[in-house]
Amino acid sequence: MTTLSRRNFLVTSALATPLAAPFSAWAKDSDASIRKIAEEAYIWGVPLVVQESYLQLARTGGHPINRFTLSTGLSTPDDKVAGPNVDTLYGFAWLDLQQEPLVLHVPNTQDRYYSIQLIDAYANSFAYVGRRATGTKEGRYAVTGPDWKGALPEGVTKIESPTNRVLALTRTLVRGQADLPAAQAIQLQYTLTPLSKLSELTLDPLTVASAINVFPILALGSSGAKFFDDLGAGLASDPPPARENAPLERFAKAGIGPNRRPTASGDDQLASTLSQAAVAADARVKAASFVTNVNGWKVSYRISSFITDPLLRASVNRLGPGAHIAEEALYFSARTDAVGKPLSGAASYRVHFPAGQLPPVDAFWSLILYGPDFFLVRNPINRYSISDRTEGLSRNADGSLDIYIQHKAPDQQGANWLPAPDSGFQLILRTYQPRSEVLDKTWKAPPVERIA
């Protein structure tokens, strides 16, 4: 039996008494302002509240727990989620590990890229099953809760989850429109079975036109003091690691903690202070920047399985779940051209890859265009990306590749055209399974050059 990940998440019982103390008692003794503490709690709690919110959206949307929901098609402008790719079929499942482990089955994908990203209640991508992490052969993996003790059958690999609630996000590469049925058949073999029912028939995944619409962008800051009610509910359902005891003790001074509902405290001043703190902290999260500028592109090399900086963790997760760790995928984003002017369909642009300088990846790459709202933009030829799988790309005589981003089709090399709206837009260059030269910053994405 192999263990892929091991985390021990506990909260000491010593916190129980302070968290039960009334707010007024803490307010007298606190040296720091309640608002400052609440801002810290907001930033710390964004990933947990985001996960809690999406779980509730899945439940109200009728998506069953412990069973995959899978997209039958690639993303389109109808999907109102932040920055979907158009390379992979998406899917998800919420796992409840309180009673027993769930056994994940994956088929032999014949080297096709896929990933099943396992994300705990605090938005930590604590493990992956997929091409990079575990290969592409058939396998069975038991995802176990933090308190589970027991033995697993032969041939089942153990993955220990830090929390009892887990979001499993699936991505399955589609190599082109003709390849869609094959990709659909692969993902239908992703199954989840309770350990005690391994000998019984497994329920097939559910299929919908788009599985990812259950992850809209959340307006957390506008929820005011209720944010801290949601944080209290999340802390009660999935306690954090023992190393977070000190922050929890500080948060208690503002009436924030497991099972605490500040909006029900009857203290109007507290509710007002917490609402102001939520707005201020949300602005801090949105303004935070942890990116490196590479030829006008912005990229974060710091996304890892367990992010310890609360502000970075909040910034990474504020638009939704599923940001990959750097080793799985790096995203280069551009809102401006090479000289810093905002991208707009009123101009024309080129991204020039010199010969031998296409993104060095072990899986795939793609350049995708989005509107300022981070949604895909409808265009007359229904082309939303240029990638290593785009048919008919025209190379220059020296082997280099030019991609043209503009509103009107170019006179030549139409296959190399990424249609832009007549207004503002942004670009994301995705590199999946980036090689060492991407990760160590040796390779640099070429600039977005304005040509007209």
C-alpha positions in Angstrom: 0.0 0.0 0.0 1.4 3.4 -1.0 0.6 6.7 0.7 0.6 9.7 -1.7 -0.1 12.4 0.8 -0.2 12.7 4.6 -1.5 15.6 6.6 -2.7 15.6 10.2 -5.3 18.3 10.7 -6.4 18.7 14.4 -7.7 21.5 16.6 -6.7 21.2 20.2 -9.5 21.2 22.8 -7.9 24.2 24.5 -9.7 26.4 22.0 -13.1 25.4 23.1 -13.4 27.6 26.1 -12.1 30.9 24.5 -14.4 30.4 21.5 -17.4 30.1 23.8 -16.6 33.4 25.6 -18.9 36.3 24.9 -17.7 39.0 22.5 -18.0 41.8 25.1 -15.5 40.0 27.3 -12.9 39.9 24.5 -13.6 43.4 23.4 -12.4 44.8 26.7 -9.2 42.8 26.8 -8.2 43.1 23.2 -5.2 45.3 22.4 -5.9 45.1 18.6 -8.9 46.7 17.0 -11.8 44.3 16.3 -11.9 45.5 12.7 -8.2 44.7 12.2 -8.7 41.2 13.6 -11.8 40.7 11.4 -9.9 41.7 8.3 -7.3 39.1 9.2 -10.0 36.5 9.7 -11.6 37.4 6.4 -8.4 37.0 4.4 -7.5 33.8 6.3 -11.1 32.4 5.7 -11.6 33.2 2.0 -10.6 29.7 0.8 -12.8 27.9 3.4 -15.8 30.1 2.7 -15.4 29.7 -1.1 -15.3 26.0 -0.7 -18.3 26.0 1.6 -20.3 28.2 -0.8 -19.6 26.0 -3.8 -20.6 22.9 -1.9 -23.9 24.5 -1.0 -24.4 25.5 -4.6 -23.8 21.9 -5.7 -26.3 20.6 -3.2 -29.0 23.1 -4.2 -28.3 22.4 -7.8 -29.1 18.7 -7.3 -25.6 17.4 -7.7 -25.2 14.2 -5.6 -22.3 13.8 -3.1 -19.7 11.1 -3.8 -20.6 11.0 -7.5 -19.0 12.7 -10.5 -20.9 15.3 -12.6 -19.2 15.6 -16.0 -19.4 18.0 -18.9 -20.3 16.5 -22.3 -18.7 19.4 -24.3 -16.0 22.0 -24.1 -16.5 25.4 -22.6 -18.3 28.1 -24.5 -19.2 31.8 -23.9 -22.4 30.5 -22.3 -20.2 29.3 -19.3 -20.2 32.2 -16.8 -17.2 31.1 -14.8 -13.8 32.6 -14.5 -11.3 31.7 -17.2 -12.4 28.3 -18.4 -10.1 26.5 -20.8 -11.3 25.1 -24.1 -8.8 22.2 -24.1 -10.4 19.8 -21.6 -13.7 18.4 -20.6 -14.4 19.4 -17.0 -16.0 17.4 -14.2 -16.3 17.5 -10.4 -17.5 15.6 -7.4 -17.8 16.5 -3.7 -16.5 13.8 -1.5 -17.8 13.2 2.1 -15.3 11.1 3.9 -16.8 11.2 7.4 -18.2 7.7 7.2 -15.6 5.9 5.2 -13.1 6.3 2.3 -14.1 6.7 -1.3 -12.3 4.6 -3.9 -11.6 6.5 -7.1 -11.2 4.4 -10.2 -9.5 5.8 -13.3 -9.0 4.0 -16.6 -6.0 3.5 -18.8 -6.1 6.8 -20.9 -3.3 5.6 -23.3 -1.1 8.6 -22.5 -4.0 11.1 -22.9 -3.6 14.0 -20.5 -6.0 14.0 -17.6 -5.9 15.2 -14.1 -8.1 14.7 -11.0 -7.2 17.5 -8.6 -8.1 16.8 -5.0 -8.8 19.9 -3.1 -9.5 20.0 0.7 -11.9 22.3 2.5 -9.2 25.0 2.8 -8.6 24.9 -1.0 -5.3 23.1 -0.7 -4.6 20.9 -3.8 -3.3 18.2 -1.5 -3.0 15.5 -4.2 -3.4 14.7 -7.9 -4.3 11.6 -9.8 -3.4 11.9 -13.4 -0.8 11.9 -16.1 1.8 13.9 -14.3 1.3 12.6 -10.8 0.4 8.9 -11.2 0.7 8.1 -14.9 -2.1 7.1 -17.3 -2.6 3.4 -16.5 -5.7 2.1 -14.9 -5.7 2.5 -11.1 -7.7 2.6 -7.9 -7.1 5.2 -5.2 -8.7 5.3 -1.7 -9.2 8.9 -0.5 -9.4 8.7 3.3 -10.4 11.2 5.9 -8.1 12.6 8.5 -9.4 10.3 11.3 -9.8 7.1 9.3 -7.9 4.0 10.4 -8.1 0.7 8.6 -6.7 -1.6 5.9 -7.2 -1.3 2.2 -7.6 -4.1 -0.4 -4.6 -5.1 -2.5 -4.0 -2.8 -5.4 -5.7 0.2 -3.9 -3.4 3.2 -3.3 -4.1 5.4 -0.3 -4.4 9.2 -0.5 -4.9 10.9 2.9 -7.1 14.0 2.9 -6.5 16.7 5.5 -10.3 17.3 5.8 -13.5 15.2 5.5 -14.9 17.2 2.6 -13.0 17.2 -0.6 -13.6 18.7 -4.1 -12.4 16.5 -6.9 -12.0 18.4 -10.2 -11.5 16.5 -13.4 -9.9 17.6 -16.7 -9.7 15.4 -19.7 -7.8 16.5 -22.9 -9.7 16.8 -26.1 -7.4 16.7 -29.1 -9.9 18.1 -31.6 -13.6 17.9 -32.5 -13.2 14.4 -33.9 -11.6 13.3 -30.6 -14.5 14.4 -28.5 -16.3 11.1 -28.3 -13.1 9.3 -27.2 -12.5 11.9 -24.5 -16.1 11.5 -23.3 -15.7 7.7 -23.1 -12.6 8.1 -21.0 -14.1 10.4 -18.4 -17.2 8.2 -18.0 -14.8 5.7 -16.4 -14.0 8.0 -13.5 -16.0 6.5 -10.7 -16.3 6.8 -6.9 -17.3 3.9 -4.7 -17.5 3.7 -0.9 -14.9 1.3 0.4 -17.5 -0.9 2.0 -19.3 -1.3 -1.4 -16.4 -2.1 -3.6 -17.9 -5.5 -4.5 -21.2 -3.9 -5.7 -22.0 -2.1 -8.9 -20.6 1.4 -9.1 -22.9 4.3 -10.0 -22.0 5.9 -13.3 -21.2 9.6 -13.4 -23.9 12.1 -14.3 -23.5 14.1 -17.5 -24.6 17.6 -18.2 -23.9 20.1 -20.9 -21.5 22.1 -18.6 -20.4 20.9 -15.2 -18.5 24.1 -14.3 -21.4 26.5 -14.1 -21.8 25.4 -10.5 -18.6 27.5 -9.8 -19.6 31.1 -10.6 -17.5 34.1 -9.4 -18.7 34.8 -5.8 -19.2 38.3 -4.4 -17.8 37.5 -1.0 -17.2 41.1 0.1 -20.8 42.0 -0.3 -22.0 39.4 2.1 -20.9 41.6 5.0 -21.0 40.1 8.5 -22.6 37.0 7.1 -19.2 36.0 5.7 -18.1 35.3 9.3 -21.2 33.2 9.9 -20.2 31.1 6.9 -16.7 31.0 8.2 -17.9 29.7 11.6 -19.9 27.0 9.9 -16.9 25.9 7.8 -14.6 25.8 10.8 -17.1 23.6 12.7 -17.4 21.1 9.7 -13.7 21.0 8.9 -11.4 22.0 11.7 -8.1 23.6 10.5 -4.6 22.3 11.4 -3.3 22.6 14.9 -0.7 25.2 13.6 -3.7 27.6 13.1 -4.5 27.7 16.8 -3.0 31.1 17.3 -5.0 32.8 14.5 -8.2 31.2 15.8 -7.5 32.6 19.3 -7.2 36.1 17.8 -10.3 35.7 15.7 -12.3 34.7 18.8 -11.7 38.2 20.1 -13.9 39.5 17.3 -16.6 36.9 18.0 -15.4 34.7 15.1 -14.9 31.0 15.4 -16.4 27.5 15.0 -20.2 27.5 15.1 -20.1 31.3 15.9 -22.7 33.5 14.1 -21.8 37.1 14.7 -25.0 38.3 12.9 -27.1 36.5 15.6 -25.1 38.1 18.5 -27.6 40.9 18.9 -24.6 43.4 18.9 -25.3 45.9 16.1 -22.0 47.6 16.5 -20.2 44.3 16.1 -22.2 43.5 12.9 -21.4 46.9 11.5 -17.7 46.6 12.3 -17.5 43.1 10.7 -19.3 44.3 7.6 -16.8 47.2 7.2 -13.9 44.7 7.8 -15.3 42.4 5.1 -15.4 45.2 2.5 -11.9 46.4 3.4 -10.3 42.9 3.4 -12.0 42.0 0.2 -10.4 45.1 -1.4 -7.0 43.9 -0.1 -7.5 40.5 -1.6 -8.4 41.9 -5.0 -5.5 44.3 -5.0 -2.9 41.7 -3.9 -0.3 40.8 -6.5 2.0 37.8 -6.3 3.0 37.7 -10.0 6.2 37.9 -12.0 6.2 40.1 -15.1 7.7 38.2 -18.1 7.7 40.2 -21.3 4.5 41.9 -20.4 2.9 38.6 -19.3 2.1 38.0 -15.6 2.6 34.6 -14.1 2.6 33.2 -10.5 5.3 30.7 -9.8 4.2 30.4 -6.2 1.1 28.2 -6.4 1.8 25.1 -4.4 -0.1 22.3 -2.8 -0.2 24.0 0.6 0.1 27.8 0.5 1.0 29.2 3.9 0.7 32.9 3.1 -3.0 33.7 3.9 -3.2 36.7 1.4 -1.7 34.6 -1.4 -4.0 31.8 -0.6 -7.0 34.1 -0.7 -5.9 35.8 -3.9 -5.4 32.5 -5.7 -8.9 31.2 -4.7 -11.1 34.3 -4.8 -12.3 33.7 -8.4 -13.1 30.0 -7.8 -11.5 26.7 -7.1 -9.0 24.7 -9.1 -5.9 26.9 -9.7 -3.2 24.3 -10.5 0.0 24.0 -8.7 2.9 25.2 -10.8 4.2 21.7 -11.7 0.8 20.8 -13.2 0.3 24.0 -15.2 1.5 27.5 -15.4 -0.7 30.3 -16.8 0.8 33.5 -18.4 -1.8 36.3 -18.5 -1.7 39.5 -20.5 -4.0 42.5 -20.3 -1.6 44.9 -22.1 0.8 44.7 -25.0 4.6 44.8 -24.9 4.7 48.5 -24.2 2.0 48.4 -21.5 -1.1 49.6 -23.4 -4.4 47.8 -22.7 -5.3 45.1 -25.3 -8.2 46.2 -27.5 -9.8 45.0 -30.7 -9.3 48.5 -32.1 -5.7 47.4 -32.7 -4.0 44.2 -34.1 -1.4 42.1 -32.4 1.0 39.3 -33.0 2.6 36.7 -30.7 5.8 35.5 -32.4 7.3 32.2 -31.3 10.8 31.8 -32.8 11.8 28.4 -34.3 12.3 25.9 -31.5 10.8 28.3 -28.9 7.2 27.0 -28.6 6.2 26.5 -25.0 8.2 23.6 -23.7 5.6 21.3 -22.1 5.1 17.6 -21.6 1.4 17.8 -22.1 0.0 20.7 -24.1 -0.2 24.5 -24.5 -2.9 26.9 -25.6 -3.5 30.6 -26.0 -7.0 31.6 -25.1 -8.8 35.0 -25.4 -11.2 36.3 -22.7 -13.2 39.5 -22.2 -12.4 41.8 -19.3 -14.9 39.9 -17.2 -12.8 36.7 -17.7 -15.5 35.0 -19.8 -15.0 33.6 -23.3 -16.0 36.0 -26.1 -18.3 34.9 -28.8 -16.9 35.3 -32.3 -18.1 34.4 -35.9 -15.9 31.4 -36.4 -16.3 29.9 -32.8 -12.6 29.9 -32.3 -11.5 30.6 -28.7 -7.9 29.5 -28.7 -4.8 28.7 -30.7 -3.0 25.6 -29.4 -0.6 22.8 -30.2 -3.7 21.0 -31.5 -5.0 23.7 -33.9 -5.3 22.2 -37.4 -3.7 24.0 -40.3 -1.4 26.4 -38.5 1.0 28.0 -41.0 4.7 28.2 -40.1 7.1 30.8 -41.4 9.9 29.8 -43.7 12.4 29.7 -40.8 10.1 27.5 -38.7 8.8 30.2 -36.5 5.1 30.6 -35.6 3.0 33.8 -35.6 -0.4 34.0 -33.9 -2.5 37.0 -34.9 -5.0 38.5 -32.4 -7.3 41.0 -34.0 -11.0 41.8 -34.6 -11.0 41.3 -38.4 -9.6 38.2 -40.1 -6.1 38.7 -41.5 -5.6 38.7 -45.2 -3.5 35.6 -45.0 -2.8 32.8 -42.5 -6.4 32.7 -41.3 -5.7 29.5 -39.4 -3.3 31.5 -37.2 -6.0 34.0 -36.3 -7.4 34.3 -32.8 -10.5 36.5 -33.1 -10.8 39.4 -30.8 -13.8 41.6 -29.9 -13.9 45.2 -31.0 -13.3 46.3 -27.4 -11.0 45.3 -24.6 -9.8 41.7 -23.9 -7.2 39.7 -22.2 -5.1 36.6 -23.0 -4.0 33.5 -21.1 -1.2 31.3 -22.4 -1.5 27.9 -20.6 1.4 25.5 -20.3 0.4 22.1 -19.0 3.1 19.9 -17.4 5.6 22.7 -18.0 9.2 21.5 -18.3 12.0 22.7 -16.1 12.9 25.6 -18.3 9.4 27.1 -17.8 9.5 26.5 -14.1 13.0 27.9 -13.6 12.1 31.0 -15.8 14.7 30.1 -18.5 11.9 30.0 -21.1 10.0 33.3 -21.5 6.7 33.8 -23.2 7.2 36.1 -26.2 5.7 39.6 -25.9 2.3 40.6 -27.4 3.3 43.0 -30.2 1.0 45.6 -31.6 1.3 45.5 -35.4 -1.5 47.9 -36.4 
